[in-house]
Amino acid sequence: MAQNKEYRMSEARAKELREELNYLKTTRSDEVAEQIKIARGFGDLSENSEYDEAKNEQGKLYSRIAELEEILQHIVIIDENAAPSNIVTIGSVVTVQDTSGKKLPPYKIVGSQESDPMHGIISEDSPFGKAFLGAKEGDTVTVEAPRGNIIYKLIKIER
């Protein structure tokens, strides 16, 4: 039997997901149902691209609703304020440098449902996130990357 995955995140992110689920089940669901109803009125369904598009949209909607319900059933709220400040945990902002001494912009380590790598918000499930969890200031950390291991030194941990 497969074990259920835990989805670790902040209370704020959990609230956003609950709000999205509510919106999709009410407003968005009604909009898609209306699109299907209108498209049916255009006649022959076998050549009706509006109907096909509306049904496709409905499939995506149901898929996202199922995904959100799965996440919210297995949610674990992380209290970032209760975490120790001397080791990297979810919610930590880390400043690192590479082996040449070049300092990188700070990264925030978050649960997998909150990551936004383009803005320096890195998932705990990513190679970078996994490598740094539990590390202390001054530690040398090896990140397993597709092109080979990359070594960083952890300069600073912030909350």
Contacts in CASP RR format, 6 or more apart in sequence:
PFRMAT RR
TARGET T0000
AUTHOR 0000-0000-0000
METHOD contacts of the structure
MODEL  1
MAQNKEYRMSEARAKELREELNYLKTTRSDEVAEQIKIARGFGDLSENSE
YDEAKNEQGKLYSRIAELEEILQHIVIIDENAAPSNIVTIGSVVTVQDTS
GKKLPPYKIVGSQESDPMHGIISEDSPFGKAFLGAKEGDTVTVEAPRGNI
IYKLIKIER
4 73 0 8 1.000
4 74 0 8 1.000
5 74 0 8 1.000
6 74 0 8 1.000
6 75 0 8 1.000
6 76 0 8 1.000
7 71 0 8 1.000
7 74 0 8 1.000
7 75 0 8 1.000
7 76 0 8 1.000
7 111 0 8 1.000
7 112 0 8 1.000
7 113 0 8 1.000
8 76 0 8 1.000
8 78 0 8 1.000
8 90 0 8 1.000
8 111 0 8 1.000
8 112 0 8 1.000
8 124 0 8 1.000
9 17 0 8 1.000
9 75 0 8 1.000
9 76 0 8 1.000
9 77 0 8 1.000
9 78 0 8 1.000
9 110 0 8 1.000
9 111 0 8 1.000
9 113 0 8 1.000
9 114 0 8 1.000
10 77 0 8 1.000
10 78 0 8 1.000
10 80 0 8 1.000
10 91 0 8 1.000
10 110 0 8 1.000
10 114 0 8 1.000
11 77 0 8 1.000
13 110 0 8 1.000
13 113 0 8 1.000
13 114 0 8 1.000
14 72 0 8 1.000
14 75 0 8 1.000
14 77 0 8 1.000
17 68 0 8 1.000
17 71 0 8 1.000
17 72 0 8 1.000
17 113 0 8 1.000
18 72 0 8 1.000
20 68 0 8 1.000
21 65 0 8 1.000
21 68 0 8 1.000
21 69 0 8 1.000
21 72 0 8 1.000
24 61 0 8 1.000
24 64 0 8 1.000
24 65 0 8 1.000
24 68 0 8 1.000
25 65 0 8 1.000
28 61 0 8 1.000
29 61 0 8 1.000
32 54 0 8 1.000
32 57 0 8 1.000
32 58 0 8 1.000
32 61 0 8 1.000
33 58 0 8 1.000
35 50 0 8 1.000
35 53 0 8 1.000
35 54 0 8 1.000
35 57 0 8 1.000
36 51 0 8 1.000
36 54 0 8 1.000
36 55 0 8 1.000
36 58 0 8 1.000
38 50 0 8 1.000
38 54 0 8 1.000
39 48 0 8 1.000
39 50 0 8 1.000
39 51 0 8 1.000
39 53 0 8 1.000
39 54 0 8 1.000
40 48 0 8 1.000
40 51 0 8 1.000
42 48 0 8 1.000
42 50 0 8 1.000
42 51 0 8 1.000
45 51 0 8 1.000
71 113 0 8 1.000
78 89 0 8 1.000
78 90 0 8 1.000
78 91 0 8 1.000
78 111 0 8 1.000
80 89 0 8 1.000
80 90 0 8 1.000
80 91 0 8 1.000
80 159 0 8 1.000
81 159 0 8 1.000
83 89 0 8 1.000
83 90 0 8 1.000
83 91 0 8 1.000
83 92 0 8 1.000
83 159 0 8 1.000
85 157 0 8 1.000
85 159 0 8 1.000
86 136 0 8 1.000
86 137 0 8 1.000
86 157 0 8 1.000
87 134 0 8 1.000
87 135 0 8 1.000
87 136 0 8 1.000
87 157 0 8 1.000
88 94 0 8 1.000
88 109 0 8 1.000
88 132 0 8 1.000
88 133 0 8 1.000
88 134 0 8 1.000
88 135 0 8 1.000
88 136 0 8 1.000
88 154 0 8 1.000
88 157 0 8 1.000
89 109 0 8 1.000
89 133 0 8 1.000
89 134 0 8 1.000
90 109 0 8 1.000
90 110 0 8 1.000
90 111 0 8 1.000
90 124 0 8 1.000
90 133 0 8 1.000
91 108 0 8 1.000
91 109 0 8 1.000
91 110 0 8 1.000
91 159 0 8 1.000
92 108 0 8 1.000
92 109 0 8 1.000
92 132 0 8 1.000
92 157 0 8 1.000
92 158 0 8 1.000
92 159 0 8 1.000
93 106 0 8 1.000
93 107 0 8 1.000
93 108 0 8 1.000
93 109 0 8 1.000
93 157 0 8 1.000
93 158 0 8 1.000
93 159 0 8 1.000
94 106 0 8 1.000
94 107 0 8 1.000
94 108 0 8 1.000
94 109 0 8 1.000
94 132 0 8 1.000
94 135 0 8 1.000
94 154 0 8 1.000
94 156 0 8 1.000
94 157 0 8 1.000
94 158 0 8 1.000
95 103 0 8 1.000
95 104 0 8 1.000
95 106 0 8 1.000
95 154 0 8 1.000
95 155 0 8 1.000
95 156 0 8 1.000
95 158 0 8 1.000
96 103 0 8 1.000
96 104 0 8 1.000
96 107 0 8 1.000
96 132 0 8 1.000
96 141 0 8 1.000
96 152 0 8 1.000
96 153 0 8 1.000
96 154 0 8 1.000
96 155 0 8 1.000
97 103 0 8 1.000
97 104 0 8 1.000
97 152 0 8 1.000
97 153 0 8 1.000
97 155 0 8 1.000
98 104 0 8 1.000
98 150 0 8 1.000
98 151 0 8 1.000
98 152 0 8 1.000
99 151 0 8 1.000
99 152 0 8 1.000
99 153 0 8 1.000
101 153 0 8 1.000
103 155 0 8 1.000
104 152 0 8 1.000
105 120 0 8 1.000
106 120 0 8 1.000
106 156 0 8 1.000
106 158 0 8 1.000
107 120 0 8 1.000
107 121 0 8 1.000
107 122 0 8 1.000
107 128 0 8 1.000
108 120 0 8 1.000
108 121 0 8 1.000
108 122 0 8 1.000
109 122 0 8 1.000
109 123 0 8 1.000
109 124 0 8 1.000
109 129 0 8 1.000
109 132 0 8 1.000
109 133 0 8 1.000
110 121 0 8 1.000
110 122 0 8 1.000
110 123 0 8 1.000
110 124 0 8 1.000
111 123 0 8 1.000
111 124 0 8 1.000
111 125 0 8 1.000
112 123 0 8 1.000
112 124 0 8 1.000
112 125 0 8 1.000
114 121 0 8 1.000
114 123 0 8 1.000
115 121 0 8 1.000
115 122 0 8 1.000
115 123 0 8 1.000
115 126 0 8 1.000
117 123 0 8 1.000
117 126 0 8 1.000
122 128 0 8 1.000
122 129 0 8 1.000
123 129 0 8 1.000
124 130 0 8 1.000
124 133 0 8 1.000
127 143 0 8 1.000
127 144 0 8 1.000
127 145 0 8 1.000
128 143 0 8 1.000
131 141 0 8 1.000
131 142 0 8 1.000
131 143 0 8 1.000
131 144 0 8 1.000
131 152 0 8 1.000
132 141 0 8 1.000
132 143 0 8 1.000
132 154 0 8 1.000
135 141 0 8 1.000
135 154 0 8 1.000
136 154 0 8 1.000
136 157 0 8 1.000
137 154 0 8 1.000
137 155 0 8 1.000
137 156 0 8 1.000
137 157 0 8 1.000
138 153 0 8 1.000
138 154 0 8 1.000
138 155 0 8 1.000
139 153 0 8 1.000
139 154 0 8 1.000
140 151 0 8 1.000
140 152 0 8 1.000
140 153 0 8 1.000
140 154 0 8 1.000
141 151 0 8 1.000
141 152 0 8 1.000
141 153 0 8 1.000
141 154 0 8 1.000
142 149 0 8 1.000
142 150 0 8 1.000
142 151 0 8 1.000
143 149 0 8 1.000
143 150 0 8 1.000
143 151 0 8 1.000
143 152 0 8 1.000
END
